[in-house]
Structures are given as structure tokens and as C-alpha cells.
Amino acid sequence: MSKTLITGGLGFIGSSISEELLKKKITKKCILIDNFGSYINPLKENFVDFRKQRFSSLENTIIERCDTSNYKTISMLINKHKPDYIYHTAALPLAKVSNLNNEEAKISSVDSTLNIIDAIINLSIKNKSYKCKRFVYFSSSMVYGDFKKSSVNEKSEKNPKDAYGIMKLAGEVVTEGVCRLHSIPYTIIRPSAVYGPKDMNRRVSQIFVENAIRGKKIIIQGKDEKLDFTYIKDLANGAILAARNKNGKNQIFNITCGKGQSLHKFVLLLKKKFPNLKYQIEKKDISKPSRGTLSIKKAQKLLSYKPKFNLETGITEYVKFLKKNKVF
Ligand SMILES: NC(=O)c1ccc[n+]([C@@H]2O[C@H](COP(=O)([O-])OP(=O)(O)OC[C@H]3O[C@@H](n4cnc5c(N)ncnc54)[C@H](O)[C@@H]3O)[C@@H](O)[C@H]2O)c1
């Protein structure tokens, strides 16, 4: 059985991939690389660190502290563990923070990606029997910028609107170009608005659900703003499918729920569970791109990818987790 290395392995998405791989015995061992970073002010009221809860067990898991921008360390760890599969999720994951720190966004999405691919190339040269079976780069729906149509597919125009989207797209170019040049099989995943238990980056879905539980008013910026909300388990399983299936080799996939839904709809679903919930509609934040559906037809056709959670069932699971864990 294979060995899998996940950069950003302590994160929301990286830890979910590790949990699914080990639970389903798809891999023998997961090596989680992380710099133990955090993007939210930990002194803020109601800050909850979910990192411990992200792992049901640490059996067959190795955690290595490393910043992927440090070539020497990441290269040493790739040499040491010789992973068959690499999922590269480590990056500055928030558009708002990236836009204030262009250099950090570039180092995390572009330089780090090149470092990992270079480490794979150098190990393959040194050790002829080593072969990376798949390098998986995590991009974003933000590479599309403002959607020109209500639904975009992988071939739609890429016109990122901010530093985050620009650096994510640059990371895609590095992945495609350098991997192709050195015959390293790669897959690029474009997720969107991933939500669910154990997220701690205070994206819109987390703020909405936590406010509903706490009885705090929700502010909706743009009533008709649509996002393709994707439940965390669907993304993790879709990414694993793409990495392990031969049809996923050297391909780009939107891995989402496949349905853009308005922020207002999200809140109305919450209101069914919390009838006293109060909300207010304000103007859209124009610095954010207007988005919608990311077509998943390609992933359905080539990978038989089928998301299991719709927005209602995903929110139900999320609320159940927060209540069970008595976080509030
Ligand atoms: N969550 C979403 O809705 C979403 C949507 C689109 C794309 N993505 C992308 O998916 C990836 C994972 O996002 P997430 O939601 O799991 O974020 P996260 O913050 O939960 O996880 C990222 C992890 O990477 C680590 N990390 C960051 N930079 C690092 C570095 N230079 N070296 C080592 N470790 C580093 C962090 O400590 C963290 O544990 C990111 O690349 C993000 O851009 C996420």
C-alpha cells in the first residue's frame, strides 16, 4: 500500500483528506507537513482551535513541522519519506489576508509549489527507483474572477480579480509546466466555498452557522451573491478520486457541489433550524468576484465523481457537530 504526503496536513482540507485515506485504508501512512500556522487572531472572542478535533486517531500518521517555502527542509522530508502521492494544500488560504500580503501569497502558492516539484525531480534523479505517482495542486474558484456565465467549466476564461486568485493561477501554471517538462503526473483541483465541521478560518459559511447558534444577527453582503458551497467530505473524496484515477492524470477538475446557491438561500436554510434568527441584507462587497456554479461535468464523466451532500444536508451535519461538541 502507498504512502501519502499532505502539505497543509493539519488544515481543514488536508486533515480531511488524511482522515478519509486512512479510514478507507486507501493509503498505508500519511505524512502531514505543516508550519502550524493560523490566520485568525487567536485573542478574538469566541476563537476556537479545532485542530485537535480534526483527527480521530494519529495511528499511521507522521506529523512534520516544515514551511514549504524552505526548499532545504521540504526536500529533506520528501527524500526521507519518498511518498507515492503528494497533495499540496499548504498555502495562505484566505483572499482577504492574501490581498494585504502579496509577497506572502506568492511565496506560499508559487515558490512553495516549485520547491515541492523540484524536490520530487531531484529525488527521482538521485534514486532511479523513486516515482511520484501523482502531485495534486489545490487551486481555487478564484482563478476565474467574475464569472461571465452563471456556470463555468475548466476551460472557461481565467481572469483573477485579486492577489489570491492571481497567485493560485500562477501555481497552476508552475504545476502544469514543470510537471509536464519532467514527466511528473499531476492533477489540479479547483474547490469552491468549502464548508463543514472543524473549519476555523471564519469564512462566510462558518460565520453564518456560528452566528445562528449563538443567536447573533447575520449580515448578508449581496442577497443574490451565489457560491458553489461544497461540503468538506465531498471535496476530500473528490480530490482522492482525482488523484488515484488514471483519468485524473494531467487534468484540471472543478471539485464542488456543482450548484451555485445564494447567500440568502444559505441563511433561509439556517432559519428553518433557528426560527428566531435575524438577518440583514447589505450591498455586495465589490472587491469580491461574482461567482456561481462550477460545472462538475468533467469530474462526473472522467472520475464518476458524485457529491453526496446538498446544502441542506451539509448544514445539518455542520450544526450537529457544533452542538455535539458544545463549542458554544
Ligand atoms: N476552504 C476553502 O473554501 C477553499 C476554497 C478554494 C481553495 N482552497 C485551497 O485549499 C487549500 C487548503 O485550504 P484550507 O481551507 O484547508 O485552509 P487551512 O488554513 O485550514 O489549511 C492550510 C494549512 O496549511 C498550513 N500552511 C500554510 N502555509 C504553509 C506553508 N508555507 N508551509 C507549511 N504549511 C503551511 C497551515 O498551517 C494550515 O494548517 C489552500 O491551498 C486553499 O487556498 C480552499
The ligand as a Tripos MOL2 file, in Angstrom:
@<TRIPOS>MOLECULE
LIG
   44    48     1     0     0
SMALL
NO_CHARGES

@<TRIPOS>ATOM
      1 N1        -11.5150   26.1200    2.1990 N.am      1 LIG1
      2 C1        -11.9370   26.5870    1.0250 C.2       1 LIG1
      3 O1        -13.1160   27.0010    0.8620 O.2       1 LIG1
      4 C2        -11.0000   26.6240   -0.1650 C.ar      1 LIG1
      5 C3        -11.5180   27.0010   -1.4170 C.ar      1 LIG1
      6 C4        -10.6600   27.0340   -2.5100 C.ar      1 LIG1
      7 C5         -9.3310   26.6830   -2.3840 C.ar      1 LIG1
      8 N2         -8.8410   26.3300   -1.1560 N.ar      1 LIG1
      9 C6         -7.4090   25.9820   -1.0540 C.3       1 LIG1
     10 O2         -7.2730   24.7340   -0.3520 O.3       1 LIG1
     11 C7         -6.0760   24.7210    0.4150 C.3       1 LIG1
     12 C8         -6.3460   24.3510    1.8580 C.3       1 LIG1
     13 O3         -7.2450   25.2880    2.4330 O.3       1 LIG1
     14 P1         -7.8870   25.0630    3.8740 P.3       1 LIG1
     15 O4         -9.2500   25.6020    3.8240 O.co2     1 LIG1
     16 O5         -7.6590   23.6590    4.3010 O.co2     1 LIG1
     17 O6         -7.0020   26.0580    4.7520 O.3       1 LIG1
     18 P2         -6.4090   25.7990    6.2260 P.3       1 LIG1
     19 O7         -5.8930   27.1160    6.7060 O.co2     1 LIG1
     20 O8         -7.3960   25.1120    7.0680 O.co2     1 LIG1
     21 O9         -5.2080   24.8140    5.9740 O.3       1 LIG1
     22 C9         -3.9700   25.2200    5.4260 C.3       1 LIG1
     23 C10        -2.8790   24.5440    6.2430 C.3       1 LIG1
     24 O10        -1.6370   24.8040    5.5960 O.3       1 LIG1
     25 C11        -0.6770   25.1990    6.5480 C.3       1 LIG1
     26 N3          0.2650   26.0650    5.8150 N.ar      1 LIG1
     27 C12         0.0210   27.2380    5.2180 C.ar      1 LIG1
     28 N4          1.1100   27.7010    4.6130 N.ar      1 LIG1
     29 C13         2.0850   26.7840    4.8360 C.ar      1 LIG1
     30 C14         3.4360   26.6870    4.4560 C.ar      1 LIG1
     31 N5          4.0210   27.6460    3.7320 N.pl3     1 LIG1
     32 N6          4.1290   25.6150    4.8420 N.ar      1 LIG1
     33 C15         3.5430   24.6320    5.5820 C.ar      1 LIG1
     34 N7          2.2700   24.6650    5.9810 N.ar      1 LIG1
     35 C16         1.5440   25.7320    5.6040 C.ar      1 LIG1
     36 C17        -1.4660   25.9180    7.6340 C.3       1 LIG1
     37 O11        -0.7810   25.8820    8.8730 O.3       1 LIG1
     38 C18        -2.7620   25.1270    7.6600 C.3       1 LIG1
     39 O12        -2.6980   24.0750    8.5960 O.3       1 LIG1
     40 C19        -5.4380   26.1000    0.2450 C.3       1 LIG1
     41 O13        -4.4600   25.9960   -0.7610 O.3       1 LIG1
     42 C20        -6.5880   26.9660   -0.2300 C.3       1 LIG1
     43 O14        -6.1350   28.0570   -0.9870 O.3       1 LIG1
     44 C21        -9.6540   26.2910   -0.0470 C.ar      1 LIG1
@<TRIPOS>BOND
     1     1     2 1
     2     2     3 2
     3     2     4 1
     4     4     5 ar
     5     4    44 ar
     6     5     6 ar
     7     6     7 ar
     8     7     8 ar
     9     8     9 1
    10     8    44 ar
    11     9    10 1
    12     9    42 1
    13    10    11 1
    14    11    12 1
    15    11    40 1
    16    12    13 1
    17    13    14 1
    18    14    15 2
    19    14    16 1
    20    14    17 1
    21    17    18 1
    22    18    19 2
    23    18    20 1
    24    18    21 1
    25    21    22 1
    26    22    23 1
    27    23    24 1
    28    23    38 1
    29    24    25 1
    30    25    26 1
    31    25    36 1
    32    26    27 ar
    33    26    35 ar
    34    27    28 ar
    35    28    29 ar
    36    29    30 ar
    37    29    35 ar
    38    30    31 1
    39    30    32 ar
    40    32    33 ar
    41    33    34 ar
    42    34    35 ar
    43    36    37 1
    44    36    38 1
    45    38    39 1
    46    40    41 1
    47    40    42 1
    48    42    43 1
@<TRIPOS>SUBSTRUCTURE
     1 LIG1         1 GROUP 0 **** ****
